[in-house]
Amino acid sequence: MKVIIDLCVVPIGVGVSVSKYVAACERILDDAGLSHQMHAYGTNVEGEWDDVFAAVKRCHEVVHAMGAPRITTSLKIGTRCDREQSMKDKIESVNRKRGRGSQ
């Protein structure tokens, strides 16, 4: 089953800056071959359910290995069974309705 998630992994007990942990998770998503788009407060990820959630698990493993004693993760999950839809499709649909074309 295809899934699109919005993922926000927050290490706790590592200080104020978390960019090195975000970078580590982005590398995990790259290595998994998943389509993803980072935004200011998380990352959208799309792919097969098992592949996406294996990458989320790997993010936790790696962030803990980097020294984070705790992690809190927020996840929004979307699936559809009536047709395939990508992150790009969703954005383009809204942009067309706004009269902006593809971005």
Secondary structure, 3 states (H helix, E strand, C coil): CEEEEEEEEEEECCCCCCHHHHHHHHHHHHHCCCEEEEECCEEEEEEEHHHHHHHHHHHHHHHHHCCCCEEEEEEEEECCCCCCCCHHHHHHHHHHHCCCCCC
